[in-house]
Amino acid sequence: MPDTRPYHDLTPDRILDAVESAGFRGDGRLLALNSFENRVYQLWPEEGEPVVAKFYRPGRWSDAAINEEHEFALELAAREIPVVAPQIIGGRTLHHHAGHRLALYPRRGGRSPELENRDVLTWLGRFIGRIHAAGAVKPFSHRPALDIESFGYEPSRFVLDNGFVPPDLAAVYDSVVKDVLGRVARVFRRAEPVCMIRLHGDCHAGNILWTDGGPHFVDLDDARMGPAVQDLWMCLAGDRAEMQVQLAPLVAGYREFCDFDAGELLLIEALRTLRMIHYAGWLARRWDDPAFPQNFPFFNTQRYWQDHILALREQAALLDEPPLELAA
């Protein structure tokens, strides 16, 4: 396994040295931004605008996979799609210093989008449609696909094999997760053929910065191959009736720039289920990183696993319900 304390030597001096080695000379100020998988800092220059430095978690992605993420972001930016892309310095975007890998980004401000606003949803749909129109041009070569094995079976095995699930709940969790993943597999079979394209991959509200001029999409760290609806369903919130209302303007905007297969609506609850299982596995895999117990104190408790099992049982019922519908 990778070092569970991968950032222990990422001191302020080393951060400043790394950023300077990448071609940016700061005035000594830096601010840690909210990020757990990677480490992200805002730095101020002696002159000009601040930049954001992203230090990649060792052992997670290969250099080729990171460069492929950067190439996708630059490809989107070249199409005037508002994705915050890494800066090209010295002919490259990925830099190395003292065992760390980093990239520099322009700073972009913004607020969370108002996902209950129909106009906002239509606007988001247009930009996601433009991202997907580009994403469908060619596949990733070095980044993975969103599938049941990596998002379902593998993380559930990890939490069981490493003792995260309390002994009195382990058999129940194992039974429930196998049942729900079997249902997920059946849903995917019903939705076949599913077209896999390059995606943002983690297109939730926290990765969308809204301004008066529209959105900026940030953090393509989870970009991968997957069904188009993966980048759409996380813009929906609330109960079924509320999501049904939100879906229409989102897809209407999307279809202005990209075809959408309504058959993929079958996958929404399946993808939500996989995200829930994957999230628990992600927390478990990172639990030895000191930042995780500090910021996720609810995890790895009896109550957490009881609630998680209950949520998966609820998902099992939702997977048997008809999908959301688009008006004819």
C-alpha positions as CSV (number, residue, x, y, z in Angstrom):
1,M,0.0,0.0,0.0
2,P,1.1,3.6,-0.5
3,D,2.5,5.6,2.4
4,T,-0.4,6.3,4.7
5,R,1.2,9.6,5.7
6,P,2.1,10.9,2.2
7,Y,2.2,14.6,3.1
8,H,4.2,14.4,6.4
9,D,7.1,16.2,4.7
10,L,5.0,18.8,2.8
11,T,6.1,21.7,5.0
12,P,5.4,25.4,4.1
13,D,9.1,25.7,3.0
14,R,8.8,22.7,0.8
15,I,5.6,23.9,-0.7
16,L,7.1,27.2,-1.6
17,D,10.2,25.5,-3.0
18,A,8.2,23.1,-5.1
19,V,6.0,25.9,-6.5
20,E,9.1,28.0,-7.3
21,S,10.7,25.0,-9.0
22,A,7.6,24.9,-11.2
23,G,8.2,28.5,-12.3
24,F,6.1,30.5,-9.8
25,R,7.9,32.7,-7.4
26,G,5.7,33.5,-4.4
27,D,5.9,36.2,-1.7
28,G,5.8,33.6,1.1
29,R,2.1,33.6,1.8
30,L,0.1,30.4,1.4
31,L,-3.4,29.3,2.4
32,A,-4.4,25.6,2.6
33,L,-7.7,25.0,0.7
34,N,-10.3,22.4,1.5
35,S,-9.1,19.1,0.0
36,F,-8.4,15.7,1.5
37,E,-7.5,13.3,-1.4
38,N,-4.8,15.8,-2.5
39,R,-3.3,18.8,-0.9
40,V,-4.2,22.2,-2.4
41,Y,-2.8,25.6,-1.5
42,Q,-3.4,29.2,-2.7
43,L,-0.2,31.2,-3.1
44,W,0.4,34.8,-3.8
45,P,3.1,36.1,-6.1
46,E,5.4,39.0,-5.7
47,E,3.4,40.6,-8.6
48,G,0.3,39.5,-10.3
49,E,-2.6,37.1,-9.5
50,P,-2.5,34.3,-7.0
51,V,-2.3,30.7,-8.2
52,V,-3.5,27.4,-6.8
53,A,-1.0,24.6,-6.3
54,K,-2.3,21.0,-6.3
55,F,0.0,18.3,-4.8
56,Y,-1.2,14.9,-6.0
57,R,-1.5,12.0,-3.5
58,P,1.4,9.6,-4.0
59,G,0.5,6.2,-5.4
60,R,-3.0,7.1,-6.6
61,W,-2.5,8.0,-10.2
62,S,0.4,7.3,-12.6
63,D,2.1,10.3,-14.3
64,A,0.4,9.2,-17.6
65,A,-3.1,9.3,-15.9
66,I,-2.5,12.7,-14.5
67,N,-1.2,14.0,-17.8
68,E,-4.3,12.6,-19.4
69,E,-6.5,14.5,-17.0
70,H,-4.6,17.7,-17.8
71,E,-4.9,17.1,-21.5
72,F,-8.7,16.7,-21.2
73,A,-9.0,19.9,-19.2
74,L,-6.9,21.8,-21.7
75,E,-8.9,20.3,-24.6
76,L,-12.1,21.5,-23.0
77,A,-10.6,25.0,-22.3
78,A,-9.6,25.2,-25.9
79,R,-13.2,24.8,-26.8
80,E,-14.1,27.7,-24.5
81,I,-15.8,25.4,-22.0
82,P,-15.3,26.9,-18.5
83,V,-13.1,24.2,-17.0
84,V,-10.2,25.4,-14.8
85,A,-7.3,23.9,-16.6
86,P,-3.7,23.6,-15.3
87,Q,-1.1,26.1,-16.4
88,I,1.5,25.1,-19.0
89,I,4.9,26.1,-17.7
90,G,8.1,25.1,-19.5
91,G,6.0,23.0,-21.9
92,R,4.4,20.8,-19.3
93,T,1.6,20.9,-16.7
94,L,2.9,18.2,-14.3
95,H,5.9,19.1,-12.2
96,H,8.1,17.0,-9.7
97,H,9.9,18.2,-6.6
98,A,11.4,16.3,-3.7
99,G,9.2,13.3,-4.3
100,H,6.0,15.2,-4.8
101,R,4.0,15.9,-8.0
102,L,2.2,19.1,-8.5
103,A,0.3,21.3,-11.0
104,L,-0.5,25.0,-10.9
105,Y,-3.9,26.4,-11.7
106,P,-5.3,29.9,-12.0
107,R,-7.4,31.0,-9.1
108,R,-11.1,31.1,-9.8
109,G,-13.7,32.3,-7.3
110,G,-17.4,31.5,-7.2
111,R,-20.3,30.3,-5.1
112,S,-22.4,27.1,-5.1
113,P,-24.9,26.9,-7.9
114,E,-28.6,27.2,-7.0
115,L,-29.7,23.8,-8.1
116,E,-33.3,24.5,-7.4
117,N,-33.3,27.2,-10.0
118,R,-34.5,26.0,-13.4
119,D,-32.4,28.5,-15.3
120,V,-29.3,27.4,-13.5
121,L,-30.0,23.8,-14.2
122,T,-30.5,24.5,-17.9
123,W,-27.2,26.4,-18.0
124,L,-25.4,23.6,-16.2
125,G,-26.9,21.1,-18.6
126,R,-25.6,23.1,-21.6
127,F,-22.0,23.1,-20.3
128,I,-22.1,19.4,-19.2
129,G,-23.4,18.6,-22.7
130,R,-20.5,20.5,-24.2
131,I,-18.0,18.6,-22.0
132,H,-19.6,15.3,-23.1
133,A,-19.6,16.3,-26.8
134,A,-15.8,16.6,-26.4
135,G,-15.5,13.6,-24.1
136,A,-17.1,11.4,-26.7
137,V,-14.5,12.2,-29.4
138,K,-12.0,9.6,-28.0
139,P,-11.5,7.4,-25.0
140,F,-9.0,7.7,-22.1
141,S,-6.1,5.4,-22.4
142,H,-4.6,5.6,-18.9
143,R,-7.6,6.4,-16.7
144,P,-10.1,3.8,-15.4
145,A,-13.8,3.2,-16.1
146,L,-16.6,3.5,-13.6
147,D,-17.7,-0.1,-13.0
148,I,-19.3,-2.3,-10.5
149,E,-16.0,-4.1,-9.5
150,S,-14.0,-1.0,-8.7
151,F,-16.9,1.1,-7.2
152,G,-18.7,-1.8,-5.5
153,Y,-17.1,-5.1,-4.9
154,E,-13.6,-3.9,-4.3
155,P,-14.3,-1.3,-1.7
156,S,-16.8,-3.5,0.1
157,R,-14.2,-6.3,0.3
158,F,-11.6,-3.8,1.6
159,V,-13.8,-2.6,4.6
160,L,-14.6,-6.2,5.5
161,D,-11.1,-7.7,5.1
162,N,-9.5,-4.9,7.1
163,G,-11.9,-4.9,10.1
164,F,-13.7,-1.6,9.6
165,V,-17.2,-3.1,9.9
166,P,-17.9,-4.1,13.5
167,P,-17.9,-7.9,14.0
168,D,-21.6,-7.9,15.0
169,L,-22.5,-6.1,11.7
170,A,-20.1,-7.8,9.3
171,A,-22.3,-10.6,8.2
172,V,-25.3,-8.3,7.8
173,Y,-23.2,-5.8,5.8
174,D,-21.8,-8.6,3.6
175,S,-25.2,-9.9,2.8
176,V,-26.8,-6.5,2.2
177,V,-24.0,-5.3,-0.1
178,K,-24.0,-8.5,-2.1
179,D,-27.7,-8.2,-2.6
180,V,-27.6,-4.6,-3.6
181,L,-24.7,-5.0,-6.0
182,G,-26.6,-7.9,-7.6
183,R,-29.5,-5.5,-8.2
184,V,-27.1,-2.9,-9.6
185,A,-25.7,-5.5,-12.0
186,R,-29.2,-6.3,-13.2
187,V,-30.0,-2.6,-13.7
188,F,-26.8,-2.2,-15.8
189,R,-27.9,-5.2,-17.9
190,R,-31.3,-3.7,-18.5
191,A,-29.7,-0.4,-19.6
192,E,-27.4,-2.1,-22.2
193,P,-25.8,-1.0,-24.4
194,V,-24.3,1.8,-22.2
195,C,-22.1,4.2,-24.1
196,M,-18.9,5.0,-22.1
197,I,-17.4,8.4,-22.6
198,R,-14.8,10.6,-20.9
199,L,-16.5,12.3,-18.0
200,H,-15.8,14.9,-15.3
201,G,-16.6,12.0,-13.0
202,D,-17.3,14.0,-9.8
203,C,-19.7,16.7,-11.0
204,H,-21.3,17.6,-7.7
205,A,-22.1,21.2,-6.6
206,G,-18.8,21.5,-4.6
207,N,-16.9,21.2,-7.9
208,I,-18.9,23.8,-9.7
209,L,-18.2,27.5,-8.9
210,W,-21.0,29.8,-10.0
211,T,-20.5,33.4,-10.9
212,D,-22.7,36.0,-12.5
213,G,-21.2,35.0,-15.8
214,G,-22.0,31.3,-15.3
215,P,-20.2,28.2,-13.9
216,H,-16.6,27.2,-13.7
217,F,-16.0,23.4,-13.4
218,V,-13.1,22.5,-11.2
219,D,-11.2,19.3,-10.1
220,L,-11.1,16.7,-12.8
221,D,-9.1,14.4,-10.5
222,D,-11.8,11.8,-10.8
223,A,-12.2,12.0,-14.6
224,R,-12.8,8.6,-16.0
225,M,-14.8,6.6,-18.6
226,G,-18.5,6.2,-17.7
227,P,-22.1,6.7,-18.8
228,A,-23.1,10.3,-19.4
229,V,-25.8,10.3,-16.7
230,Q,-23.0,10.1,-14.1
231,D,-22.3,13.8,-14.6
232,L,-26.0,14.7,-14.5
233,W,-27.5,12.8,-11.6
234,M,-25.4,14.6,-9.0
235,C,-27.1,17.9,-10.0
236,L,-30.4,16.4,-8.8
237,A,-31.4,16.6,-5.2
238,G,-34.4,15.9,-2.9
239,D,-37.1,13.3,-3.2
240,R,-38.3,11.6,-6.5
241,A,-40.9,14.4,-7.2
242,E,-38.3,17.1,-6.8
243,M,-35.7,15.3,-8.9
244,Q,-38.3,14.7,-11.6
245,V,-38.9,18.5,-11.8
246,Q,-35.1,19.3,-11.9
247,L,-34.4,16.7,-14.5
248,A,-36.3,18.4,-17.4
249,P,-34.4,21.7,-17.6
250,L,-31.1,19.9,-16.9
251,V,-31.5,17.5,-19.9
252,A,-33.1,20.2,-22.1
253,G,-29.9,22.3,-21.7
254,Y,-27.8,19.2,-22.2
255,R,-29.5,18.2,-25.5
256,E,-28.7,21.6,-27.0
257,F,-25.1,20.3,-27.4
258,C,-25.1,16.6,-27.0
259,D,-27.5,13.6,-27.5
260,F,-28.8,12.0,-24.4
261,D,-30.0,8.4,-24.2
262,A,-33.1,8.4,-21.9
263,G,-32.4,4.8,-21.2
264,E,-29.5,5.8,-19.0
265,L,-32.0,7.2,-16.5
266,L,-32.3,3.6,-15.3
267,L,-28.7,4.0,-14.0
268,I,-29.3,6.9,-11.6
269,E,-30.0,4.9,-8.4
270,A,-27.4,2.2,-9.4
271,L,-24.7,4.9,-9.7
272,R,-25.9,6.5,-6.4
273,T,-25.5,3.1,-4.8
274,L,-22.0,2.5,-6.1
275,R,-21.0,6.0,-5.0
276,M,-22.2,5.2,-1.4
277,I,-20.2,2.0,-1.3
278,H,-17.2,3.6,-2.9
279,Y,-17.3,6.5,-0.4
280,A,-17.1,4.1,2.6
281,G,-14.2,2.3,1.0
282,W,-12.4,5.6,0.2
283,L,-12.6,6.7,3.9
284,A,-11.4,3.3,5.0
285,R,-8.4,3.4,2.6
286,R,-7.4,6.9,3.8
287,W,-8.0,6.3,7.5
288,D,-4.3,6.2,8.4
289,D,-3.9,9.7,6.9
290,P,-4.2,12.0,10.0
291,A,-6.5,14.4,8.1
292,F,-9.2,11.8,7.8
293,P,-10.0,10.9,11.5
294,Q,-9.8,14.6,12.2
295,N,-12.3,15.7,9.5
296,F,-14.5,12.6,9.3
297,P,-15.1,11.7,13.0
298,F,-18.4,10.1,12.2
299,F,-16.7,7.3,10.2
300,N,-15.7,3.9,11.6
301,T,-18.2,4.0,14.4
302,Q,-21.0,1.6,15.2
303,R,-23.6,4.2,14.3
304,Y,-22.0,4.9,10.9
305,W,-22.2,1.3,9.8
306,Q,-25.7,0.8,11.1
307,D,-26.8,3.9,9.1
308,H,-24.8,2.8,6.1
309,I,-26.5,-0.7,6.1
310,L,-29.9,1.0,6.4
311,A,-29.1,3.3,3.5
312,L,-28.1,0.4,1.3
313,R,-31.3,-1.4,2.2
314,E,-33.2,1.7,1.1
315,Q,-31.3,1.8,-2.1
316,A,-32.2,-1.9,-2.8
317,A,-35.9,-0.8,-2.8
318,L,-35.2,2.2,-5.0
319,L,-33.4,0.1,-7.5
320,D,-36.6,-1.8,-8.1
321,E,-38.6,1.3,-8.7
322,P,-39.2,2.8,-12.2
323,P,-36.7,5.3,-13.3
324,L,-37.3,9.1,-13.6
325,E,-39.0,10.0,-16.8
326,L,-38.5,12.8,-19.4
327,A,-41.5,14.5,-20.8
328,A,-42.3,13.5,-24.4
